[in-house]
Amino acid sequence: MDTLFASGRAADIVLAVLVIEAIVLTVRHARSGAGPPPRVFVPMIGAGVMLVLALRCALTGAPWPLIALLLSGGGAVHAVDLWQRWRR
């Protein structure tokens, strides 16, 4: 279990789940019109991806500026998500 986290593989699994979620939501919306359109959920998933990438970098000993960049990017994408929600 230690190597699962120390190697960053746990973060890779979470990233894979996020990508699958985005694909499923996109296909479902394209086929049936059900569920939110991609413009609604992409910022939410994008912020999550940035946070998980920052986690992966932290677990694997990446330089702190990269971690800070990913966290800042996640915050910016989250702000876009909030802005879109407040406009509705």
Protein Blocks (a to p, Z undefined) as FASTA:
>chain_A
ZZmmmnommmmmmmmmmmmmmmmmmmmmmmnopajdfklmmmmmmmmmmmmmmmmmmmno
pafklmmmmmmmmmmmmmmmmmmmmmZZ
